[in-house]
Amino acid sequence: MQEWFSNHPLVSYVIILGCTIYIFNKVFRVQKRMPLLKEIVVHLLMAFGAFVMTILQIDKLPIIQCLLVAVAMMMLLRGRQLYDKWKGNDSKGDKPA
């Protein structure tokens, strides 16, 4: 798989950029939106960082695999939060007043 990503740098770049943007939005973004110019600067910096990580990926470092593990862990956390919320709402109705 590592060799396939090395042979397809555009696909690697898109996957790395997508994972980076997803992680930024879920972990580092505050509730209110930033001004448009700051948004553009942040996304341009992420695009440049994704380019650097793509070079490291082509140089045989497992960047994509690490980012996919981070995204999977974030989805597990979100699933757990939804499960706890769902179980908390069900248990409130079962308790006697």
N, C-alpha and C positions, 0 to 999 in steps of 0.2 A: 504494500500500500504506500509506503514511504517513497518508493521509486516512481509510482504512478503520479503522486503529487509533485515530485521533482520534474517529471516530464510534462506536466500541465500547469505551468506557473500562473496562468490567468485564473483557472479554477481555484488554485490554492489561494490566490490573492482575494478572490471574492468570498471564499469561505472564511478566511482570516478576518477580513473587514466586517463581514456580517456578524461573526461571533464577537468581535471587539465592540461593535456598536451595541449589540444586545447586552453584553456585560456592562458596558457603560450606562446604558439606560436603566437597567435593573438595579445596579449597585450604587452608582455615583450620582445619578441625576436627582436633583431636589424636586419638590412638588411643583413649584412654579417654573415657567419657562424662562430661559435666558433670553437676553436681547438677540436679535437676528444676527448681528455681526459676530457676537461671541459664539453663537451656534455654528456659524460657518467656520470660524477659526478652530473650534474644537473638532469639528468633523474633518477639516483639512489635516489637522495634526494626527487624528486617528488614521486617516488614509495614508499619511506618510509613515506612521508607525506600522501599519499593516504591510506596507511595502518593505520595510526593514525586516519584519518578521517573515515575510515571504522569502526574502533572500536567505534568512537563516533556515527556513523550511527546505529550500532547495539544497542548502548545504548540509542536509541530513539531520537536522534537529527536529524533534517531534512537536512542533508548534501547534499544528492543527489538532493533533490528538490531545494535547494539554488543554487547548481551548474548548474542545468538545466535552472533555471531562468536567471542566468548570461549568459549562452550560448545563450539562446533565445534572450536576449537583444542585444548581440553582433551580432547575425544574423539580427535582425531588423535594427541595425545601418548600417550593410553592405548593406542590401537591400535599405536603404534610400540613402546611398552614390552612389550606382549604379543607382538609380532612378534620383538623382540630376545630375549625369554625363550624363545620357541619355537625360534628359530634357534640359540640357545645350547645348548639341550638336545639338538637334533639333531646339532650339530657335536661334542659331547662323545663321542657314541657312534661317530663316524667316525674319531677320532684313535687311532692305534696307541699302545699302552702302552709 
